[in-house]
Amino acid sequence: MTAKPPIMLWRNLAEMWESIGRVPLERIVMNPLPGTATEADLITQEGKADKRLCELIDGILVEKAMGFPESNLAIYLVEILGPFVRSHRLGILGGEGGMYRILPNNVRIPDVSFISWDRLPGRRKPKQPVPGLAPNLAIEILSEGNTAAEMERKRQDYFQAGVELYWEVDPEDRIVDVYTSPTQVTRLTVADTLDGGAVVPGFTLAVQDWFDDLDQHG
């Protein structure tokens, strides 16, 4: 059942803009009006000819910042992580279009996500377009249009919803910030190895190998 939009708590547009992380204004969808959007609007947006991949934040459709290098890094990770997850029967992955209703009136779309079989109702893949659950691992790859305040809000939402591990990837500086809470973070560079901890036990990936994929040429 689609949740009703929240009662607006903002006194003005400035407060609304601040609450969603000061995202560039061109990423805020005006139809439906901010504060009134629902999951049905989100799904309808996906079907439009000029469709924009959006998240739903407090009844506001916000276009997800994306770019080709970020997409390329996400695909590479899926190629590496997917076979590991399947061979160890750990769960399933979500990609750049995988929506989660992680909180009421909040739908997030991690660039890559992992959800364990134990977390899935009936240990089955969800069939609804927007399942009401949070992944165990959420991965966001920063794009030029992302703001620091936006990513801070996103981290807060993820962990409040039950995400156990969050990777925030910066392709420009080639670093990976590994969060185990909204404030507990370990920064990895190309000299380090990324691992799945207790969430994806046994999985490792050299950070250098991941970012080297950006330099591949024919």
Backbone hydrogen bonds, N-H to C=O, Kabsch-Sander energy under -0.5 kcal/mol:
donor,donor_aa,acceptor,acceptor_aa,energy
16,M,12,N,-1.7
17,W,13,L,-2.9
18,E,14,A,-2.2
19,S,15,E,-2.1
20,I,16,M,-1.3
21,G,18,E,-1.3
22,R,17,W,-2.6
27,R,24,P,-2.2
28,I,25,L,-1.7
29,V,27,R,-0.6
29,V,61,L,-2.6
35,G,59,G,-1.7
36,T,33,L,-2.4
37,A,59,G,-2.4
42,L,38,T,-1.9
43,I,39,E,-2.6
44,T,40,A,-2.3
45,Q,41,D,-2.5
46,E,42,L,-1.3
47,G,43,I,-0.9
47,G,44,T,-0.8
48,K,44,T,-0.5
48,K,45,Q,-1.1
51,K,48,K,-1.5
54,C,52,R,-0.6
55,E,62,V,-2.7
56,L,107,V,-1.6
57,I,55,E,-0.6
57,I,60,I,-2.9
58,D,56,L,-0.5
58,D,105,N,-1.0
59,G,105,N,-1.1
60,I,57,I,-1.0
62,V,55,E,-2.7
62,V,60,I,-0.6
63,E,27,R,-3.5
64,K,53,L,-3.4
71,S,67,G,-2.1
72,N,68,F,-2.7
73,L,69,P,-2.2
74,A,70,E,-2.1
75,I,71,S,-2.5
76,Y,72,N,-2.1
77,L,73,L,-2.1
78,V,74,A,-2.2
79,E,75,I,-2.3
80,I,76,Y,-1.5
81,L,77,L,-3.7
82,G,78,V,-2.4
84,F,80,I,-0.9
85,V,81,L,-2.6
86,R,82,G,-2.6
87,S,83,P,-2.6
88,H,84,F,-1.6
89,R,86,R,-1.3
90,L,85,V,-2.4
92,I,115,I,-2.4
94,G,113,S,-2.4
98,G,95,G,-1.9
99,M,97,G,-0.9
100,Y,108,R,-2.1
101,R,131,P,-2.8
102,I,100,Y,-1.4
102,I,106,N,-1.0
103,L,106,N,-1.5
106,N,103,L,-2.2
107,V,56,L,-2.3
108,R,100,Y,-2.3
108,R,106,N,-0.5
111,D,139,I,-1.6
112,V,139,I,-1.5
113,S,94,G,-2.0
114,F,137,L,-2.4
115,I,92,I,-2.5
117,W,90,L,-1.7
119,R,116,S,-0.8
120,L,116,S,-0.9
120,L,117,W,-0.7
123,R,120,L,-2.7
124,R,121,P,-1.2
133,L,131,P,-1.5
136,N,114,F,-1.6
137,L,114,F,-2.1
138,A,165,L,-2.0
139,I,112,V,-2.4
140,E,167,W,-2.5
142,L,140,E,-0.6
142,L,169,V,-3.0
146,N,143,S,-1.7
150,E,21,G,-0.9
151,M,147,T,-2.1
152,E,148,A,-2.0
153,R,149,A,-2.2
154,K,150,E,-2.2
155,R,151,M,-2.4
156,Q,152,E,-2.2
157,D,153,R,-2.4
158,Y,154,K,-2.7
159,F,155,R,-2.4
160,Q,156,Q,-2.2
161,A,157,D,-1.9
162,G,158,Y,-0.8
162,G,159,F,-0.6
163,V,158,Y,-2.4
164,E,136,N,-1.9
165,L,136,N,-1.9
166,Y,179,Y,-2.3
167,W,138,A,-2.2
168,E,166,Y,-0.5
168,E,177,D,-2.6
169,V,140,E,-2.9
169,V,167,W,-0.6
170,D,175,I,-2.8
174,R,170,D,-1.3
175,I,170,D,-1.5
176,V,188,L,-2.2
177,D,168,E,-2.9
178,V,176,V,-0.6
178,V,186,T,-3.0
179,Y,166,Y,-3.3
179,Y,177,D,-0.7
180,T,184,Q,-2.1
181,S,184,Q,-0.9
185,V,183,T,-0.8
186,T,178,V,-2.2
188,L,176,V,-2.9
188,L,186,T,-0.5
192,D,189,T,-2.2
194,L,205,L,-3.1
196,G,203,F,-2.1
199,V,196,G,-1.3
200,V,196,G,-2.4
203,F,200,V,-1.9
205,L,194,L,-2.4
207,V,192,D,-2.0
208,Q,190,V,-0.6
208,Q,192,D,-0.5
210,W,206,A,-1.7
211,F,207,V,-2.3
212,D,208,Q,-2.3
213,D,209,D,-0.7
213,D,210,W,-0.9
214,L,211,F,-1.7
215,D,212,D,-1.6
216,Q,213,D,-0.9
